[in-house]
Amino acid sequence: MADDNQFFRPVRDFCQRKVVTCTADAALVDIVEIMREKNISSVVVTEGASPIGIFTDRDLRNKVVARGLDPRSLSVRDIMNAPLS
């Protein structure tokens, strides 16, 4: 196979954006607005410099909208997926 084969290229060659992060205590509505502005579907939740979870647009749909919860009363901690495995 040629050296330019995508299977042999480093991941950094495919990354187009910086990873967006937030704290677990961030207001859910604030993070959703950032996701909308940046046109992204997920945010890595951190504590200090360590990732502790992830929040996705699917979490918003399945854990907030589908259950009829008020997103203004929630923090990211309330619905993020954690721990990361």
Backbone hydrogen bonds in HBPLUS format (Angstrom, degrees):
<---DONOR---> <-ACCEPTOR-->    atom                        ^
c    i                          cat <-CA-CA->   ^        H-A-AA   ^      H-
h    n   atom  resd res      DA  || num        DHA   H-A  angle D-A-AA Bond
n    s   type  num  typ     dist DA aas  dist angle  dist       angle   num
A0005-ASN N   A0002-ALA O   3.10 MM   3  5.53 160.8  2.14 116.9 119.3     1
A0008-PHE N   A0005-ASN O   2.98 MM   3  5.69 164.2  2.00 124.0 129.1     2
A0009-ARG N   A0006-GLN O   3.44 MM   3  5.18 168.5  2.45  98.8 101.8     3
A0013-ASP N   A0010-PRO O   3.01 MM   3  5.70 152.9  2.08 117.8 125.1     4
A0014-PHE N   A0011-VAL O   2.78 MM   3  5.46 155.9  1.84 124.0 131.5     5
A0044-VAL N   A0020-VAL O   3.01 MM  24  6.35 155.9  2.07 163.2 158.1     6
A0022-CYS N   A0044-VAL O   3.04 MM  22  6.51 138.8  2.21 150.3 156.6     7
A0046-THR N   A0022-CYS O   2.80 MM  24  6.03 164.7  1.82 165.0 170.5     8
A0026-ALA N   A0023-THR O   3.21 MM   3  5.44 166.0  2.23 109.1 112.9     9
A0077-ARG N   A0024-ALA O   2.76 MM  53  4.55 139.7  1.92 155.8 142.3    10
A0076-VAL N   A0026-ALA O   2.96 MM  50  5.79 152.6  2.04 161.8 170.2    11
A0030-ASP N   A0027-ALA O   3.09 MM   3  5.39 125.6  2.40 104.8 118.3    12
A0031-ILE N   A0027-ALA O   3.23 MM   4  6.61 157.3  2.29 155.1 161.2    13
A0028-LEU N   A0074-LEU O   3.08 MM  46  5.70 171.1  2.09 138.0 138.4    14
A0032-VAL N   A0028-LEU O   2.93 MM   4  6.17 160.1  1.97 157.7 163.7    15
A0033-GLU N   A0029-VAL O   3.11 MM   4  6.20 152.0  2.19 138.5 145.4    16
A0034-ILE N   A0030-ASP O   3.10 MM   4  6.41 153.2  2.18 142.8 149.7    17
A0035-MET N   A0031-ILE O   2.92 MM   4  6.17 159.7  1.96 150.8 156.3    18
A0036-ARG N   A0032-VAL O   2.95 MM   4  6.19 152.5  2.02 145.3 152.7    19
A0037-GLU N   A0033-GLU O   2.92 MM   4  6.16 165.6  1.94 152.4 155.9    20
A0038-LYS N   A0034-ILE O   2.94 MM   4  6.08 156.1  1.99 151.8 157.8    21
A0039-ASN N   A0035-MET O   2.89 MM   4  5.69 111.3  2.37 133.9 149.1    22
A0040-ILE N   A0035-MET O   3.03 MM   5  5.08 161.5  2.07 141.3 147.1    23
A0039-ASN N   A0036-ARG O   3.24 MM   3  5.00 149.5  2.34  95.5 104.5    24
A0057-ASP N   A0041-SER O   2.86 MM  16  5.28 145.9  1.98 150.9 150.0    25
A0043-VAL N   A0055-PHE O   2.83 MM  12  5.32 151.6  1.91 154.4 163.7    26
A0055-PHE N   A0043-VAL O   2.91 MM  12  5.32 164.3  1.94 157.9 163.2    27
A0045-VAL N   A0053-GLY O   2.81 MM   8  4.87 162.0  1.84 126.4 130.3    28
A0052-ILE N   A0045-VAL O   2.74 MM   7  5.74 170.6  1.75 154.2 157.4    29
A0053-GLY N   A0045-VAL O   3.27 MM   8  4.87 145.5  2.39 137.8 133.6    30
A0047-GLU N   A0050-SER O   2.85 MM   3  5.41 157.7  1.90 156.5 162.6    31
A0050-SER N   A0047-GLU O   3.18 MM   3  5.41 158.5  2.23 127.0 125.5    32
A0054-ILE N   A0081-ASN O   2.98 MM  27  5.32 147.0  2.09 140.1 150.6    33
A0081-ASN N   A0054-ILE O   2.84 MM  27  5.32 173.3  1.84 161.8 159.8    34
A0059-ASP N   A0056-THR O   3.03 MM   3  5.14 123.3  2.36  97.1 111.0    35
A0060-LEU N   A0056-THR O   3.21 MM   4  6.66 153.9  2.28 146.2 152.7    36
A0061-ARG N   A0057-ASP O   3.05 MM   4  6.35 159.5  2.10 144.8 149.6    37
A0062-ASN N   A0058-ARG O   2.83 MM   4  5.99 175.3  1.83 157.7 159.1    38
A0063-LYS N   A0059-ASP O   2.78 MM   4  5.39 157.7  1.83 144.8 151.3    39
A0064-VAL N   A0060-LEU O   3.14 MM   4  5.20 141.6  2.30 124.4 131.7    40
A0065-VAL N   A0060-LEU O   3.02 MM   5  6.38 164.9  2.04 162.8 166.7    41
A0066-ALA N   A0061-ARG O   2.92 MM   5  6.01 157.1  1.97 157.1 163.6    42
A0069-LEU N   A0064-VAL O   2.99 MM   5  5.01 157.7  2.04 149.2 148.1    43
A0068-GLY N   A0065-VAL O   3.04 MM   3  5.10 156.5  2.09 105.3 112.8    44
A0073-SER N   A0070-ASP O   3.04 MM   3  5.73 162.8  2.07 121.1 126.4    45
A0074-LEU N   A0071-PRO O   3.28 MM   3  5.28 168.5  2.30 107.2 109.5    46
A0078-ASP N   A0075-SER O   3.06 MM   3  5.49 139.1  2.23 108.1 118.2    47
A0079-ILE N   A0076-VAL O   3.08 MM   3  5.76 152.3  2.16 119.2 125.9    48
A0080-MET N   A0076-VAL O   2.92 MM   4  5.74 136.9  2.10 162.3 175.1    49
